[in-house]
Every structure is written in structure tokens, then in C-alpha cells.
């Protein structure tokens, strides 16, 4: 399944089941962003994204904006091999591929 803790460069994602076809998603770059995710058919939608609001290190600022945009427009979460893939975005498709981390 998609549950677990996943990591990529400057990004940590935790996915926890929260009922049938529902999950809690927590993403950490500099700040932590949280949202609930619901699956309907083949598509996923995220609820409002809430997060801490500390000023990120300038080197992480763009990554944080990308992650927040991805969560706001989330359309799919899937596991490909040993990696979690998050896809979203309205005009352009953003995706992050993360490896499982213990």
C-alpha cells in the first residue's frame, strides 16, 4: 500500500490510513504540511493544506512551494516498485518520486 514514511531529497512524506480510501498525508521540507486525502475511483483529492509557517532556508524555498502546489492539486498517489509517486497540478503536472524509509 501507500502507507509508510517515504523520503526524497529535501522532502519527507508520511502516509497514514484514516479510514476506507482515506489517508492523512504529512510532508516536511522546512515546514510541515498536512492534509487529508480521499480516493474516488482512480483519482485522489486532497483537503485543505495546513502547515507551519516558519521562513524556510532560501535553498528550500522553491522545493517547499512545489510541494505545497502539488498537495493543493493532488490527483494521484501510487507505489511504483519501491517508490511512492505523488502527482498533481492543474496546468502543469508535478510529481515527486520518493523511496521508502524506515
Secondary structure, 3 states (H helix, E strand, C coil): CCCEEEEECCEEEEEEECCCCEEEEEEECCCEEEEEEEEECCEEEECCCEECCCCCCHHHHHHHHHHHHHHHCEEEEEEECCEEEEEECCCCCEEEEEEEEC
